[in-house]
Amino acid sequence: MWTKFARLFVVKTKFEAFLVIYGLGLGAVERGMHYLQQYPGYGGWLLFAACPIAVFMAGGRLIDSVDPSRDR
């Protein structure tokens, strides 16, 4: 039973990976906006820039980890 439940959280296709990346990106930009409000100036902008950069790195890893033969 737990294996069936755990399979729901496995990214199997590139489409699912793109959906996960989109969600991560929305959250990162929202977090970056909070940083801009809390830390005005260059510090806030640097923290804002770090949020999407982390999503880019994680997104690349997600796309690379998906098996291309399963997309067909």
Backbone as numpy.savetxt, mean C-alpha at the origin, in Angstrom:
# Nx Ny Nz CAx CAy CAz Cx Cy Cz
-10.74 -25.43 8.57 -11.55 -24.25 8.57 -10.68 -22.98 8.57
-9.60 -22.99 9.34 -8.74 -21.81 9.40 -8.00 -21.59 8.09
-7.71 -22.65 7.37 -7.02 -22.47 6.09 -7.93 -21.78 5.07
-9.22 -22.12 5.09 -10.16 -21.44 4.20 -10.28 -19.97 4.56
-10.30 -19.67 5.84 -10.37 -18.28 6.29 -9.09 -17.53 5.93
-7.94 -18.17 6.07 -6.66 -17.52 5.78 -6.51 -17.25 4.29
-7.12 -18.08 3.43 -7.03 -17.87 1.99 -7.69 -16.58 1.54
-8.61 -16.04 2.34 -9.24 -14.77 1.99 -8.25 -13.61 1.98
-7.17 -13.74 2.74 -6.20 -12.66 2.89 -4.95 -12.87 2.05
-5.00 -13.76 1.08 -3.87 -14.01 0.19 -4.13 -13.27 -1.12
-3.18 -12.47 -1.54 -3.30 -11.74 -2.80 -2.88 -12.69 -3.91
-3.83 -13.01 -4.81 -3.57 -14.01 -5.84 -3.34 -13.42 -7.22
-3.98 -12.30 -7.53 -3.86 -11.71 -8.87 -3.31 -10.29 -8.77
-2.89 -9.79 -9.94 -2.37 -8.43 -9.96 -3.47 -7.42 -9.69
-4.71 -7.73 -10.09 -5.82 -6.83 -9.82 -6.01 -6.66 -8.31
-5.95 -7.76 -7.57 -6.05 -7.67 -6.12 -4.89 -6.89 -5.54
-3.70 -7.07 -6.10 -2.53 -6.32 -5.63 -2.72 -4.82 -5.86
-3.27 -4.46 -7.02 -3.52 -3.05 -7.30 -4.56 -2.47 -6.35
-5.57 -3.25 -5.99 -6.57 -2.78 -5.03 -5.94 -2.54 -3.66
-5.06 -3.44 -3.25 -4.38 -3.27 -1.96 -3.48 -2.04 -1.99
-2.77 -1.85 -3.09 -1.89 -0.69 -3.23 -2.69 0.61 -3.21
-3.85 0.59 -3.86 -4.71 1.77 -3.87 -5.15 2.12 -2.44
-5.56 1.12 -1.69 -5.96 1.36 -0.29 -4.81 1.87 0.55
-3.65 1.28 0.36 -2.47 1.76 1.10 -2.13 3.20 0.73
-2.26 3.51 -0.56 -1.97 4.87 -1.00 -2.92 5.90 -0.42
-4.21 5.55 -0.38 -5.18 6.47 0.23 -4.86 6.72 1.71
-4.53 5.65 2.41 -4.19 5.79 3.82 -2.92 6.59 4.03
-1.95 6.40 3.13 -0.68 7.12 3.26 -0.87 8.61 3.04
-1.68 8.98 2.06 -1.90 10.40 1.80 -2.69 11.02 2.95
-3.65 10.29 3.48 -4.40 10.80 4.64 -3.46 11.01 5.83
-2.59 10.07 6.06 -1.62 10.22 7.15 -0.68 11.40 6.89
-0.28 11.56 5.63 0.57 12.69 5.27 -0.11 14.02 5.50
-1.42 14.09 5.25 -2.16 15.33 5.50 -2.17 15.66 7.00
-2.28 14.63 7.82 -2.22 14.86 9.27 -0.83 15.36 9.68
0.21 14.81 9.04 1.56 15.30 9.33 1.70 16.77 8.97
1.11 17.18 7.84 1.21 18.58 7.44 0.51 19.50 8.42
-0.58 19.03 9.02 -1.28 19.85 10.00 -0.51 19.91 11.32
0.10 18.80 11.71 0.80 18.77 12.99 2.17 19.44 12.92
2.85 19.27 11.79 4.21 19.80 11.65 4.27 20.72 10.42
3.87 21.98 10.55 3.93 22.87 9.39 5.38 23.15 9.00
5.58 23.34 7.73 6.93 23.64 7.23 7.57 22.45 6.56
8.90 22.50 6.49 9.64 21.46 5.78 9.55 20.10 6.46
9.48 20.08 7.77 9.38 18.80 8.47 8.11 18.05 8.11
7.00 18.76 8.02 5.75 18.13 7.64 5.77 17.62 6.21
6.40 18.41 5.32 6.48 17.97 3.93 7.38 16.75 3.77
8.44 16.68 4.56 9.31 15.50 4.49 8.58 14.25 5.00
7.85 14.41 6.08 7.07 13.28 6.58 5.97 12.89 5.60
5.34 13.90 4.98 4.33 13.63 3.97 4.92 12.83 2.80
6.10 13.20 2.36 6.74 12.51 1.24 7.15 11.09 1.60
7.47 10.85 2.87 7.89 9.52 3.28 6.73 8.52 3.23
5.53 8.98 3.45 4.37 8.07 3.46 4.13 7.42 2.10
3.99 8.18 1.01 3.78 7.53 -0.29 5.00 6.74 -0.77
6.19 7.17 -0.38 7.38 6.43 -0.80 7.35 5.02 -0.21
6.88 4.89 1.02 6.75 3.56 1.62 5.73 2.72 0.86
4.67 3.35 0.38 3.67 2.61 -0.41 4.26 2.18 -1.75
5.08 3.01 -2.37 5.72 2.63 -3.63 6.60 1.40 -3.44
7.35 1.37 -2.35 8.22 0.22 -2.10 7.41 -1.04 -1.83
6.37 -0.92 -1.01 5.53 -2.08 -0.70 4.75 -2.52 -1.93
4.30 -1.57 -2.75 3.55 -1.91 -3.95 4.39 -2.66 -4.96
5.62 -2.25 -5.12 6.52 -2.97 -6.02 6.74 -4.39 -5.56
6.88 -4.55 -4.28 7.07 -5.89 -3.72 5.82 -6.75 -3.91
4.65 -6.16 -3.73 3.40 -6.89 -3.92 3.23 -7.34 -5.36
3.48 -6.45 -6.30 3.31 -6.80 -7.71 4.30 -7.87 -8.12
5.53 -7.78 -7.63 6.54 -8.78 -7.96 6.22 -10.14 -7.35
5.51 -10.16 -6.24 5.25 -11.42 -5.57 4.08 -12.19 -6.17
3.28 -11.53 -7.02 2.14 -12.21 -7.64 2.64 -13.05 -8.81
2.16 -14.28 -8.89 2.55 -15.19 -9.94 1.86 -14.80 -11.25
2.62 -14.46 -12.30 1.99 -14.01 -13.54 1.18 -15.09 -14.24
1.45 -16.35 -14.02 0.71 -17.41 -14.70 -0.70 -17.56 -14.15
-0.99 -17.01 -12.97 -2.33 -17.10 -12.39 -3.27 -16.06 -12.94
-2.77 -15.03 -13.61 -3.64 -13.96 -14.11 -4.47 -14.39 -15.30
-4.13 -15.45 -15.93 -4.86 -15.86 -17.13 -6.10 -16.60 -16.82
